[in-house]
Every structure is written in C-alpha cells, then in structure tokens.
C-alpha cells in the first residue's frame, strides 16, 4: 500500500542517517550537505531492502497462519503463536519496529513456522519449550509493571521484549541462529540491572 511504502521510505532514510553516525554531530551546513548527498545516493537501494524484509515477513506470516489452521484452537500453542503474530506484524509495523529488530522479523516468524512443523512431528516437545518462554515473558511483565505509570516504555526496556523473540528462536528453532547470545540467565541479569537503574 501507499502508506507501507511511505513507512519503508522513512525507515530507509532513518537507517541511512544513523548509519553514518550520530545526526546530532551534524552542526554546520557543509556536514549537512555531505550527509544529505550520501543519503540521496543510497535511499532507493535501502528502501528496496526495507521493502524486501517486510515482504518476506508478510509472506512468512501467511505460511504460519496456514499451518496454524492445522492445529486445534484450544491448543496452547495456537493462542501463543496467534498473539506472537499480532505483536510482530500490525498496521504500521515497518515504521514502528525499531532497528535492529526490524531486520529480524522474518527470522522470528520462520522460527514460529518451524515450531509448528515440530509440533506436528513431535507434539510433546512444545509444552516444555513454551513454558521456558512463558517464564521469561513473566519476568518481562514484572519489569513493565515496575515502571512508573504514564511514562513511555524506554527503548532499553522494550529491547527485552525483542530479546525474548531471540529466545524463542533459541528454544523453538535453534538451527536458525540468534543475533546475539541469549539465555534465561542473561535475560534475568539484564532485567535485574534495569530494575536497579530505571525503577
């Protein structure tokens, strides 16, 4: 859609600007002109890359939904994956999902797809794995509940939600690989540090 293309263009521009360093350091006309020239030269290719990432994510969502139709709606995995899809792909997701997490969307969705394939082949594995993820989501919920009410969620707190997506990959689709080391111990440590510094 036109709105999605506008979002892709804005995201590409933002990625390019920040890719050349802190924009706050652009303090004179010469530096601004140099940055603007670099961005103009690369914006078309970068926009295509953003669109390709979004298209792959949307295609994978369709595949996941197709496989979801093969399991009972009463199965715990059905509600869990449905909620995961809603958190990852929503109107305006191209603009709203921050970097570097945006580029991980296709992998997170592929992990959900592989989870469903494993669920069909070996149903007994899914429950214990989902319990691991649920435990980390509970830890994250405690952090969110501890934040001062009425304030926006800081990026470093929002990052925990994305680390849990990486943790899902680790738990359900390890062969896809994670963007960084992630474990229950690391997640708990990061949450503990944030509770100390932010709350």
N, C-alpha and C positions, 0 to 999 in steps of 0.2 A: 504494500500500500504506500501511498504518498507519505503518510506520517512515519512509517517504518523507515523509508528511505531518508527522510529528513533526520530521523534519530541516528541512522547509520552515518550520515554525513557529519553530524555534530560529534558523534563519538570518535570518528576518524580524526577530525580536527583536534579534539582534545588529546587523543593519543599522540598525535604528531607533536603538538606543542609541548606536552610534558616529556615526550621522548627526547627533546633537545635540552632538557634541564628545567630548572625552576623558573616559571614565567615571571616570578617576582623580580628576577635578576635583570629583566629587560627594562632598562631605565632611561634609555635615550632613543632618539629616532633611528639612528644607524642600526642599533641592535634590533629594534622592532622590524625595520625593513628587511634585515637579513633573515630573521625568523619567518616573517611573512612569505618571503620568497621560497624558503625551504619547504614550508607547509604547502604552498600553492603547487609546487612541483610534484609533491608526493600524495596530495589529498585524493586524487582519483584512484590510485592503486590501493591506498589504505582503506578507502571506502569500500572498494570491491572485497578486500579481505574481511572487513566487518560484516558485509552482506553475506559472504560465504559462510562465516561462522554462524550467523543467525539462521541461514537456510539449513545448514547441517543440523543445528539444534532442533529446528522445527520438524525436519524430516524424521529425526530420531524420536521425537515426541510421538509422531504418528505411529511409528513402529511399536513403541512402548504401549500406546493405547490399544493397538491391535492385539498385542499379546495379553494385555490386561483382560480383554474380553474372554480369554480362555480360563480365567480362574473365578471362583465364586466371589461375589461381592461381600460375603460375610467373612472371607479370609482376611486375617490381619494385614497381610501384605497388600491387599487391594487398597485399603484405606491409606496405608502408609505411602505407597507409590503415588496414588492419586494426589495426596497432599504435597508430596515432593514435586510433582509436575507443576502444580499450581504455584509453588514457591519459586520455581526456576523460570517458567515461561508464562508471562502475563502481558496484558496490553502495556506497551512502553518498555518492555524488558531490555531492549537494545540500549536505550538511554540510561535506564536506572541501574542495571547491574554494573557495578564498578569493576575497573581493571585492578588486578589481573584476572579476576574471577570470570569475567565475560568470556574469555578465550577457553575456559574450562567447561563451559556449558555442554558442548557436545559429548565430552568425556563423562560428565556426571550422568547424562541421560543414557549413554551407552552402558554405563555401569548398571543402571536400572534395567535395561534390556537384558543384560547378561544375568542379572539377578532373577529375572522372570524365567529365563531359559533353565537356570539351575533349579528353580522352584519346580518346574515341570519334571526335571530329571531326578531330583533328589529332594523332595519336599521337607525332609527332616532337618535339613541344614538351615532353612530360612529363619525359623523361630529364634534359635540362639544368636544368630547374627543380628537379627533385628533388635534383640534385647541389648546388645552392645551399643547399637546406635541410639536406642531409646535412652539408655543411661547417660550418654553424652548430651543428648538433647535436654534431658532433665537438668544437667549441670549448667547448660547454657540458659535455660529458663530461669534458674536461680540467679544467675548473673543479671539477666534482664530485669527481674523483679527487684533487684537490689539497687538499680539505677534511680536517681531522683526522678519523680514523676513529672511529666510535662516537658521533658527535655528530649531533643532528638538523640537517637542512639549513636554514640561515637563510632567512627569508622573502625577503630580497633576492637570494639565490641561486636560490630556487625561481621568483622572478619572471622569471629569464632563460628558463626553460622556457616560460613564458607569452608572453614576447616573441617566442619562436620560433614560437608559434602565430600571433601577429600577422604575423610574417614570412611564414609560409605563406600567409596571406591576401594579402599584398602580392605574393607570387610567383605564386600559382595563381589568385587571384580578386580582382585589383586593384580591380575596379569595386565591390566590397563596401565598400571603405574600411577603414582601420585605426583603432584607438582612439587611437593616438599615432604620431608619425613612427618608422619602424623601417627599418633597413638593415643590411647586413653590417658596414659601418664602425661604426655605432652599437653594434651588439651586441658587436663586438670591443672597443670602447672601454670599455663597461660591464664586460665580463668582466675586462679588464685592470685596471680600478680595483678590482674585487672581489678579484682575486688579490693586489693590493697591501695591501688593508686587512684582509682576512679570513684569509688563509693565512699 
